[in-house]
């Protein structure tokens, strides 16, 4: 007789106790390819973070620069289809994969098209959207393209084009992103102008911009990689400090309310 174990609703045990970065690949690549591309940075962050890579939902041809190095490593994927960033597919996919991982997600790292989506996710949190990814406290955008991608057309109205640049950023329509961000750019990147446009969607007081001698890729030089890693670590430290400050404030507020209640009760007794 076959015995089936009951399904558990308990949260999966994470692979480590390190905080996690949600990693979103570029268009026409995959989670597997992105893990290779980000390998140097991942090693520099190994003692501080666990990187979690997720595949986009839509299959597509290989993206710029993917071939010939990643020949035969498909299927290649992207985060948008002809109609835009499909909320009904992308949001459940991200939520499901993050829940299955069971990790403590603290930030999001996106490359190229993935950076567009990463900024959109942070903007949902800032706007207090009901289904926002509130655990994400900062963003790292590497060779980001433009415009941002949102899961809600209420935040990012849809304007289809032949290049699948399906959503635009209306700076008068929504506020600039104030959540801390790091924008990494390459001075030889053919999409550098789009990286700069994407950085303008972040408040300059909370955004850091780093430009390196590279193309549409991640930094190669060890010193450059370490500079990026140091800033990512600093973003996390500042985020944790902010969370601790909020907790202390909530605790003090709660204690104050208890004290007021006790005083009121004593007065009633007298």
C-alpha positions as CSV (number, residue, x, y, z in Angstrom):
1,X,0.0,0.0,0.0
2,X,1.3,3.4,-0.9
3,X,1.3,6.0,1.9
4,X,1.3,9.7,1.0
5,X,2.7,12.2,3.4
6,X,0.4,15.1,4.1
7,X,1.4,18.4,2.5
8,X,2.9,20.8,5.0
9,X,1.9,24.5,5.1
10,X,5.1,25.3,7.1
11,X,7.5,27.8,5.5
12,X,10.3,26.0,3.7
13,X,13.7,25.9,5.5
14,X,16.0,28.3,3.8
15,X,19.3,27.0,2.4
16,X,21.2,29.3,4.8
17,X,20.6,32.0,7.3
18,X,22.1,34.7,5.0
19,X,19.8,37.4,3.8
20,X,18.7,37.0,0.2
21,X,18.9,39.1,-3.0
22,X,16.2,38.5,-5.6
23,X,18.0,38.3,-8.9
24,X,16.2,39.2,-12.2
25,X,18.0,38.4,-15.4
26,X,18.1,40.4,-18.6
27,X,15.9,39.8,-21.6
28,X,16.8,36.9,-23.8
29,X,18.9,35.1,-21.1
30,X,17.8,33.0,-18.1
31,X,18.4,32.5,-14.4
32,X,21.1,30.0,-15.1
33,X,23.0,32.4,-17.5
34,X,22.6,35.3,-15.1
35,X,24.1,33.2,-12.3
36,X,27.2,32.8,-14.5
37,X,27.3,36.4,-15.5
38,X,27.1,37.6,-11.9
39,X,29.6,35.0,-10.6
40,X,32.3,37.5,-9.6
41,X,30.0,39.7,-7.7
42,X,28.3,36.6,-6.1
43,X,31.7,35.5,-4.8
44,X,32.4,39.0,-3.4
45,X,29.1,38.9,-1.5
46,X,29.2,35.2,-0.5
47,X,29.7,36.0,3.2
48,X,26.9,38.5,3.3
49,X,24.1,37.4,1.0
50,X,22.6,34.4,-0.8
51,X,21.6,35.2,-4.4
52,X,18.3,33.7,-5.6
53,X,17.8,33.5,-9.4
54,X,14.4,33.2,-11.0
55,X,13.5,32.6,-14.7
56,X,11.2,35.0,-16.5
57,X,7.9,33.5,-17.7
58,X,8.2,34.2,-21.4
59,X,10.4,32.3,-23.9
60,X,12.2,34.4,-26.6
61,X,15.2,34.5,-28.9
62,X,18.6,35.1,-27.2
63,X,19.3,38.7,-26.2
64,X,22.1,41.0,-27.3
65,X,25.5,39.6,-26.6
66,X,24.2,36.2,-25.5
67,X,25.6,34.3,-28.5
68,X,27.9,32.7,-29.2
69,X,29.1,32.2,-25.6
70,X,25.7,30.9,-24.3
71,X,24.9,29.0,-27.5
72,X,22.6,26.0,-26.8
73,X,21.9,27.1,-23.2
74,X,18.2,27.9,-23.8
75,X,15.4,28.3,-23.4
76,X,16.0,32.0,-23.3
77,X,13.5,34.1,-21.4
78,X,12.3,37.6,-20.7
79,X,9.9,39.4,-18.3
80,X,7.5,40.9,-20.8
81,X,5.5,39.8,-23.8
82,X,3.8,41.7,-26.6
83,X,1.2,43.1,-24.3
84,X,3.5,44.3,-21.5
85,X,4.5,42.9,-18.1
86,X,1.8,40.4,-17.5
87,X,0.8,40.9,-13.9
88,X,-1.1,37.6,-13.8
89,X,2.0,35.6,-14.7
90,X,4.9,37.6,-13.3
91,X,3.6,38.4,-9.8
92,X,2.5,34.9,-8.9
93,X,5.7,33.5,-10.4
94,X,7.9,35.7,-8.2
95,X,5.8,35.2,-5.1
96,X,5.8,31.4,-5.6
97,X,9.5,31.1,-6.1
98,X,10.4,33.3,-3.2
99,X,8.0,31.4,-0.9
100,X,9.4,28.1,-2.1
101,X,12.9,29.3,-1.4
102,X,12.0,30.3,2.2
103,X,14.8,32.8,2.5
104,X,14.8,36.3,4.1
105,X,14.7,38.6,1.1
106,X,16.0,42.1,1.7
107,X,16.8,43.5,-1.8
108,X,16.5,43.0,-5.5
109,X,19.3,42.9,-8.1
110,X,18.4,43.3,-11.8
111,X,20.4,43.3,-15.0
112,X,19.2,45.1,-18.2
113,X,15.5,44.3,-18.6
114,X,15.6,42.7,-15.1
115,X,16.6,46.1,-13.7
116,X,13.5,47.7,-15.3
117,X,11.3,45.2,-13.4
118,X,13.3,45.6,-10.2
119,X,12.7,49.3,-10.1
120,X,9.0,48.7,-10.8
121,X,8.8,46.2,-7.8
122,X,10.4,48.8,-5.5
123,X,8.0,51.5,-6.7
124,X,5.0,49.3,-5.9
125,X,6.3,49.1,-2.3
126,X,6.7,52.9,-2.2
127,X,3.2,53.4,-3.4
128,X,1.8,50.9,-0.8
129,X,0.3,48.7,-3.4
130,X,-1.7,45.8,-1.8
131,X,0.4,43.1,-3.5
132,X,3.7,44.8,-3.2
133,X,7.0,43.1,-2.4
134,X,7.4,44.9,0.9
135,X,10.4,42.8,2.0
136,X,12.6,44.4,-0.6
137,X,14.4,47.4,1.0
138,X,16.9,48.4,-1.7
139,X,17.7,47.8,-5.3
140,X,20.8,47.2,-7.4
141,X,20.4,47.9,-11.1
142,X,23.2,46.8,-13.5
143,X,23.2,48.1,-17.0
144,X,19.6,48.8,-16.6
145,X,17.5,49.7,-19.6
146,X,14.5,52.0,-19.8
147,X,11.6,52.6,-19.1
148,X,10.8,50.8,-15.8
149,X,8.5,47.8,-15.9
150,X,5.6,47.7,-13.4
151,X,3.2,44.9,-12.7
152,X,0.3,47.3,-12.6
153,X,-0.7,49.4,-15.6
154,X,-2.1,51.9,-13.1
155,X,1.5,52.7,-12.2
156,X,3.0,52.2,-15.6
157,X,0.6,52.8,-18.5
158,X,1.2,50.6,-21.5
159,X,2.3,51.9,-24.9
160,X,3.3,48.9,-27.2
161,X,6.1,49.2,-29.7
162,X,7.8,46.8,-32.0
163,X,10.8,46.4,-29.7
164,X,8.6,45.3,-26.8
165,X,9.5,48.5,-24.9
166,X,5.9,48.2,-23.7
167,X,5.6,50.6,-20.8
168,X,6.8,54.1,-20.2
169,X,7.7,56.2,-17.2
170,X,5.6,59.3,-16.7
171,X,7.5,61.4,-14.2
172,X,4.5,63.7,-13.8
173,X,2.2,60.7,-13.2
174,X,4.1,59.2,-10.3
175,X,6.7,60.2,-7.7
176,X,10.4,59.5,-8.1
177,X,11.6,56.4,-6.3
178,X,13.0,57.3,-2.9
179,X,14.0,53.7,-1.8
180,X,17.8,53.4,-1.8
181,X,19.3,52.2,-5.1
182,X,22.6,51.5,-6.8
183,X,22.9,52.1,-10.5
184,X,25.9,50.4,-12.2
185,X,26.7,51.5,-15.8
186,X,29.2,50.8,-18.5
187,X,30.8,53.6,-20.4
188,X,31.0,51.4,-23.5
189,X,27.5,50.0,-23.2
190,X,25.4,50.7,-26.3
191,X,22.4,51.1,-23.9
192,X,24.2,53.6,-21.6
193,X,21.7,56.3,-22.4
194,X,18.9,54.1,-21.1
195,X,20.8,53.3,-17.9
196,X,21.1,57.0,-17.3
197,X,17.4,57.5,-17.9
198,X,16.6,54.7,-15.5
199,X,18.8,56.3,-12.9
200,X,16.8,59.5,-13.2
201,X,13.7,57.6,-11.9
202,X,15.5,57.4,-8.5
203,X,15.8,60.3,-6.1
204,X,19.4,61.6,-6.4
205,X,19.6,61.8,-2.6
206,X,19.0,58.1,-2.2
207,X,20.7,56.8,-5.4
208,X,24.3,55.9,-6.0
209,X,25.7,55.9,-9.5
210,X,28.8,53.9,-10.5
211,X,30.2,54.0,-14.0
212,X,32.9,51.6,-15.1
213,X,34.9,50.9,-18.3
214,X,32.8,48.1,-19.6
215,X,30.1,47.2,-22.1
216,X,26.7,45.7,-21.4
217,X,28.0,43.4,-18.7
218,X,29.0,43.2,-15.1
219,X,32.3,44.6,-13.8
220,X,35.3,42.3,-14.5
221,X,38.2,44.0,-12.7
222,X,38.4,42.7,-9.1
223,X,38.6,46.3,-7.7
224,X,35.5,47.3,-9.6
225,X,33.6,44.2,-8.4
226,X,34.6,44.9,-4.8
227,X,33.5,48.5,-5.0
228,X,30.0,47.3,-6.1
229,X,30.0,44.6,-3.4
230,X,30.9,47.2,-0.7
231,X,28.1,49.4,-1.7
232,X,25.6,46.5,-1.7
233,X,26.7,45.6,1.8
234,X,26.3,49.2,2.9
235,X,22.8,49.4,1.4
236,X,21.8,46.4,3.4
237,X,23.4,47.7,6.7
238,X,21.5,51.0,6.2
239,X,18.3,49.1,5.5
240,X,18.6,47.0,8.7
241,X,19.4,50.1,10.7
242,X,16.2,51.7,9.3
243,X,14.2,48.7,10.3
244,X,15.6,48.6,13.8
245,X,14.8,52.3,14.2
246,X,11.2,51.7,13.1
247,X,10.9,48.8,15.5
248,X,12.2,51.0,18.4
249,X,9.8,53.8,17.4
250,X,6.8,51.4,17.4
251,X,7.9,49.9,20.7
252,X,8.2,53.3,22.3
253,X,4.8,54.3,20.9
254,X,3.2,51.2,22.3
255,X,4.8,51.8,25.7
256,X,3.5,55.3,25.6
257,X,0.0,54.2,24.9
258,X,0.2,51.7,27.8
259,X,1.4,54.5,30.1
260,X,-1.5,56.8,29.0
261,X,-4.0,54.0,29.6
262,X,-2.6,53.3,33.1
263,X,-2.7,57.0,34.0
264,X,-6.3,57.2,32.7
265,X,-7.3,54.1,34.6
266,X,-5.8,55.5,37.9
267,X,-7.6,58.7,37.5
268,X,-10.9,56.9,37.0
269,X,-10.3,54.9,40.2
270,X,-9.6,58.0,42.2
